[in-house]
Amino acid sequence: MSTSDDPLAIALFSELFMADQLARALLSKALPKGMELSHFSVLNHLARSSEERSPAQLARVFHVTRGAMTNTLSKLEAAGHVHIRPDWDDARRKFVAISPSGRSARDAALQSIAPILTRTVQEVGADRVRSALPIIREMRMELEVAQNS
């Protein structure tokens, strides 16, 4: 059997792709009006890290182009959810931090999607989800290696 027709690999990635599509659709519908999933993801990352990040760092974290991240950050800045400042040592670089408004928007978004997340984990079972996480994380890390090579 060649690697191009491995039924296990095909089934695994088919399930991942379908789950991704369904999760994105459900969460996007549940987010507060005007917030996109990409906005929430960036705000959530900044809120959890509590440190400034450069747009390039954020683009790497989310595996998007710098242009796509610049677009997302521009929308977040226009909404008052992030502060973007120049690097005091190198004016060509910028740093992004979440604003109090951004933290509130992130909290509101999290509250709106929490029932979907909680219900899914409850239905699947917390122990099963906990046991699946290391495998999914390892797969993500392997895909990151493949993307960067």
C-alpha positions in Angstrom: 0.0 0.0 0.0 1.4 3.4 -0.9 1.2 6.3 1.4 -1.2 8.1 -1.0 -4.0 5.6 -0.3 -3.5 4.8 3.4 -7.1 4.5 4.6 -6.1 5.3 8.2 -4.5 8.6 7.2 -7.3 9.5 4.9 -10.0 8.8 7.5 -8.0 10.7 10.2 -7.6 13.8 8.1 -11.1 13.6 6.7 -12.5 13.7 10.3 -10.1 16.5 11.3 -11.2 18.6 8.3 -14.9 18.0 8.9 -14.6 18.8 12.6 -12.6 22.0 11.8 -15.3 23.1 9.4 -18.2 22.4 11.8 -16.4 24.0 14.8 -15.6 27.2 12.7 -19.2 27.4 11.5 -20.7 27.0 15.0 -18.3 29.3 16.8 -18.5 32.0 14.1 -22.3 32.0 14.4 -22.1 32.3 18.2 -19.5 35.1 18.4 -20.8 38.6 19.1 -21.8 40.7 16.1 -18.9 42.0 14.2 -16.3 39.6 15.7 -14.6 37.1 13.5 -13.0 33.9 14.6 -9.6 35.3 13.6 -10.2 38.4 15.8 -11.2 36.2 18.8 -8.2 34.0 18.3 -5.7 36.9 18.3 -7.4 38.6 21.3 -7.5 35.3 23.2 -3.8 34.7 22.5 -2.8 38.2 23.6 -5.0 37.9 26.8 -3.5 34.6 27.7 0.1 35.6 27.1 -0.1 39.0 28.8 2.9 40.1 26.7 3.3 42.3 23.7 3.9 40.5 20.4 5.1 41.7 17.0 2.8 41.3 14.0 5.4 38.8 12.6 5.3 36.7 15.8 1.5 36.6 15.7 1.6 35.6 12.0 3.9 32.7 12.8 1.8 31.6 15.8 -1.4 31.5 13.6 0.3 30.2 10.5 -0.9 33.1 8.3 0.8 35.6 6.1 2.0 38.9 7.5 -0.5 40.6 5.3 -3.4 38.5 6.7 -2.2 39.3 10.2 -1.9 43.0 9.4 -5.4 43.0 8.1 -6.7 41.4 11.3 -4.7 43.7 13.5 -6.0 46.8 11.6 -9.6 45.7 12.2 -8.9 45.1 15.9 -7.1 48.4 16.3 -10.0 50.2 14.6 -12.3 48.6 17.1 -10.1 49.7 19.9 -9.3 46.1 20.9 -5.5 46.3 20.5 -2.8 49.0 20.9 -0.1 48.9 18.2 3.1 50.9 19.0 6.4 51.2 17.4 9.4 49.4 18.8 11.4 52.1 20.6 14.7 50.5 19.5 13.8 49.9 15.9 11.0 52.1 14.3 10.5 49.6 11.5 9.0 47.1 14.0 5.8 47.3 15.9 4.4 45.7 19.0 0.8 44.7 19.7 -0.9 44.6 23.1 -4.5 43.8 24.0 -6.4 46.9 25.3 -9.0 46.9 28.1 -11.7 47.0 25.4 -10.1 44.0 23.7 -10.0 42.1 27.0 -13.7 42.8 27.5 -14.5 41.8 23.9 -12.5 38.6 24.3 -14.4 37.8 27.5 -17.8 38.5 25.9 -16.8 36.3 23.0 -15.6 33.5 25.2 -18.9 33.7 27.2 -20.8 33.3 23.9 -18.9 30.3 22.7 -18.4 28.6 26.0 -21.7 26.6 25.9 -20.6 25.1 22.6 -17.2 24.1 23.9 -18.5 22.9 27.2 -21.3 20.8 25.6 -18.9 19.2 23.2 -16.5 18.2 25.9 -19.3 16.9 28.1 -20.8 14.8 25.2 -17.5 13.3 24.2 -16.3 13.0 27.9 -13.7 15.0 29.7 -11.4 11.9 30.2 -11.5 11.0 26.5 -10.8 14.6 25.5 -7.9 14.8 28.0 -6.4 11.6 26.5 -6.9 12.9 22.9 -5.2 16.2 23.5 -1.6 14.9 23.6 -2.1 13.1 20.4 -3.7 16.1 18.6 -0.9 18.3 20.0 1.8 15.9 18.7 0.1 15.8 15.3 0.0 19.7 15.2 3.7 19.8 16.1 4.6 17.3 13.4 2.6 19.3 10.8 4.5 22.4 11.9 7.8 20.7 11.4 6.6 19.5 7.9 5.5 23.0 7.0 8.8 24.6 8.1 11.0 22.1 6.2 
